Amino acid sequence: MCRFLFKELNNNSNKMTAFLSVQKNQNNLNPIIMKKSLVLLIVAAFLLQSCAKVFYTPDARYLAGSHKIIAIIPPKVSIAARRKVDGTALIEQQKTESINFQREMYSWMLKRKMQGAMFVDIQDVETTNAKLAAAGFQDANLLTPADLSKVLNVDGILTSNFALSKPMSEGAAIAMAILAGWWAPTNEAVASLSIHDSESDKVIWNFDHKLSSTLGSPVRLVDELMRQASRKMPYFTSVSSY
């Protein structure tokens, strides 16, 4: 579906570019036509961004069905470096965003669990992080999924990666924009979610998605991401209300 959409949009985009080029050469650019063309290009870009990649093993639903409780690992977050932005401050901001994303994913999934849309329990993030700290692990991303499962005593773990073009928190984004001397109205985020089965020690499901919009906070990004991911995630029994 995404390949077809991309092909059609690409063909239409080329035709539109050629048409506008002719109009420009003839000094006949109509403001209304320009406005409509811009809107169509924005819609086309949005539709392309909505295409996500999903992978799951043939036994994913079988293995996920045996899970009683899972843990959400603090995501690995990277924020595009900018000139004039202190490296230490950037690292601290990435750590802050990691905890924000972890908590928002937990809240999102817990709400669906309470609604009866999920059959698996989710370990609360305070317990997850406390167990990791007690075991002497300050950075969960340095551990293997097998190690994480043993430390947390869960049946499965949800890991994730977020690559951001700028900080999600509005205050942090403004502060860094001032320091770096730049400002962008939109934020691009490339997110990847994976479910690891503890017993087989393998990835049974993966979801990759790129979002680009005025994503003002981790709450909005996680809501949009999880609405898309839950349609294919093997822990959900219903997605009709999302």
N, C-alpha and C positions, 0 to 999 in steps of 0.2 A: 504494500500500500504506500509506504513512504517513498519507495523508488519511483512509483508511478506519479506520486504527487510532485516529487522533485523534478521529474522530467517535464511534466505539464507546466509547472511554474517557471522552469528554466526557459521553455519555449516561449511562453507568454511574456516573460521578462525581456527576452531578446527582441521580440516584436515591438514591445513598448519602447525599448531603448532606441530601436531604429526609427520608430515613428517620431519620438521626441527629437531625435537628431535632425530629421528632415524639417520638422517644424522650426527648430532653432536656426537652421541654415536659411530658412525662408523668412526669418524674423516674424514668425507667426505663432509664438508661444501664448496660448490662452491660459490665464490664471486658473480658470475652472478645470481645464484639462490637466494642468500641472498638479492641482490639489487632488483630483481623483486618482491620478497616476501614483502620487505619493502614498495615498491611502491603500491602494492595491498592493504596492510593494511592501508596505508595513504588514498587511494581512498575510501576504505570501511568506514573509520572514517568520511571522508568528506560527503559521501552520507548519513550516519546516522544523521549527524548534520543538514542536509537539511530538515529533517522531522519537520514540524511545527504543532501546535495544533490550530485549529480555532473553535470558538463558536459564534453562533449568534442566536437570538431568531427568532421564526417564523415570527414575524412582523418587523424584523430589517430593511428590505428594504423599507417597507411601512413608518415606522417612519423616517428613514434616508432621504427618499424622500421628507419629509415635512420640512426638515432643510434648512434654508436660509444661516445661518452663524454659524460657529463653532469656538472654541478657542482651542489652543494647550497649555495645562498646563505644566509648568516646570516639567520635569520628576523627579522621585525619583531615585537617583543614589547612588549605594553602591559600594565601591572599597574594595577588599579583604585586610584586615589589614596585615601588615608585621612587623616583629620585627625591631626595630631601626627607625621606621617611626613615627614621631610625630603625635599624635592624632588630634591636632588642624590643622596641615597642611593637613592631610587626609580629614578632614571635609571641609576645604576650597576648596580642589581639587574637591570634590564631588559636591560642589555648582557650581564651574566653569564648570564642565562637564555637569551639569544639564542645564545650560543656553546654552552651545554649542549644546547639543542634541536638545533642543527646537528650536533653530534658524535653525538648519540643517533640522529638520522635516518640519518647516514652509517653508523654501526655496524649499525643494523637492516637497511639495504639491502645492505651489504657481506656480511653473514651470508647473506642470501637469494641473493646473487650467487654465493657460494661453494657454496651448496646446488644451484645450477643452476636456480633459480626465476626469475632475471632474465637477460636477454640483453645488457644494456647495462653498460658499465663506469662506475664512479663515481669522479670525481676526489677524492683524499683532501682533507679539509678544511684541512689544514696548507698544502697547495699552493694551494688556492683562496684562503685568507686571505692568504697570502704574496704572491700575484700581485696581489690587490686593494691590499694595502699598498704594494707596489713601484710600482704605478701611481698612488699618491697618494690612493687612495680609502679613507677611514676609515669611511665609512658606505655600505654597498652599496645601501641602500634609496634613496639619492639618485640612483642610476644607472638608466638604462632597461635593459630586458632585452637590447636589441641591444648596448648598450655593454658589459654584463657578458659577453656571449657572446664579443665580440671580445677583451676583456682576458683572459679565461680560456681562450680557444681551445677551446671545447667545442661539441658539436652541439645541446645542449639544457641548460636550467637549471631547477632546481626552486626556486621561491620559496615563501615561506610567511609567514603571519601568525598570531600567537597572542595572544588577549586573555584575560588571567587575572584572576580575582577576588582572588587573592592569590599571593605567590611560590610556586613549585613546590618549591624546596629547603626541606626541613623546618626547618633551622636559621634560614634567612632568614625563613620564615613566622612562626616563634615570636618572633624578635627584633622584627619589625615589629608583630606582634600585641601584644606588651608595650608598645611605644612608642605604638601607636594606642589601646590599651585595649580591643581587641576580639579575638575568636577565633571562627572558624567551623570546624567539623569537616570540611566539604567544600570543594572547590575547583571552581569552574566555569571551563571553558576553551572558548573558541570558536576553532576552528582552520580555516585556509584554506590549501590547497596548490594550486599551479599549475605546469604544465609549459609552458615557452616553447620553441618551435622556433626555432633560430638562423637557419636559412636563410630561412624565410618571415616571421620576426619577428612571430609571433603566439602567443597562448595556444591550445594545442590540447587542454588538459585542466585541469579544476578540480574540487576536492573541498572542500566545506564541511561541517563537523561540529561539533556542540556536545556536550561531555562534562561530566558532573557526578557526581562521586563523591569518595571519599577518595583522590584522586590524590596520592600522597606524594612523587613525584619526576618529573623529566623522562623517566626511563627508562620508568616505568609509563604515562605519558600517551602518549609516542611509540609504545610497543608497541601500546596500544589503538587509537590513531589510524591507524597504518600497517597494522594487521591489517584495518581497515575499508577504508582507501584502496586497498590493494594489490589488492583484489578487482576494482577497476575501472581501476587504473592500467595504461596500455598497455605498460609495460616488463616486466610479469610474465608468465611462461609457465605458472605453476601456483600456485594458492593453497590447494590441498587440505590442506596440512599446517599452515596457519596457524590 
